[in-house]
Amino acid sequence: MANLKGLASIVEELRAERTNLVIQLRHVDGALSVLGKLNSGSSYTKPRTLSASARKRISLAQKARWARAKGHAPKTKRTMSVAGRRKIAAAQRARWAKVKARQKEAA
């Protein structure tokens, strides 16, 4: 009977050691998974290349945001219709025609 009591205590010690090892193994697995996630993300990222028009849109949007923040109205580029440009060009040609006519009279 003495051998059975000694054997039972050895089995108990082995079971306790096994549970400790399982707990340690879980800790190691958790650490490995965290480190694996950190390693998968590379620290180098390729810079994005933007077109000139995209950079200009971004720049104008940022200027508009700053203008709103400072209380200024954003500057917008004015556009003119083709008909409006033609009227101005015709008026300018008429003015030049008058100037040239005066120069001919004076000469």
QUIZINOR-V369150 format. One record per residue. N is the residue number from 1. PHI is phi in whole degrees, 0 to 359 (NA if undefined). Layout:
# QUIZINOR-V369150
n = {N,N}
phi = {PHI,PHI}
This chain:
# QUIZINOR-V369150
n = {1,2,3,4,5,6,7,8,9,10,11,12,13,14,15,16,17,18,19,20,21,22,23,24,25,26,27,28,29,30,31,32,33,34,35,36,37,38,39,40,41,42,43,44,45,46,47,48,49,50,51,52,53,54,55,56,57,58,59,60,61,62,63,64,65,66,67,68,69,70,71,72,73,74,75,76,77,78,79,80,81,82,83,84,85,86,87,88,89,90,91,92,93,94,95,96,97,98,99,100,101,102,103,104,105,106,107}
phi = {NA,295,293,292,294,294,292,296,292,294,297,298,297,295,295,296,296,298,296,297,294,296,296,297,297,296,298,296,298,297,296,296,293,295,294,295,291,292,286,290,277,282,280,268,237,289,293,283,255,252,285,297,293,293,298,293,299,296,297,295,295,293,297,294,296,295,296,296,293,270,88,262,283,292,281,244,283,276,238,237,287,296,297,296,296,295,297,295,296,295,296,294,297,295,298,295,297,297,297,293,295,294,295,291,294,287,275}
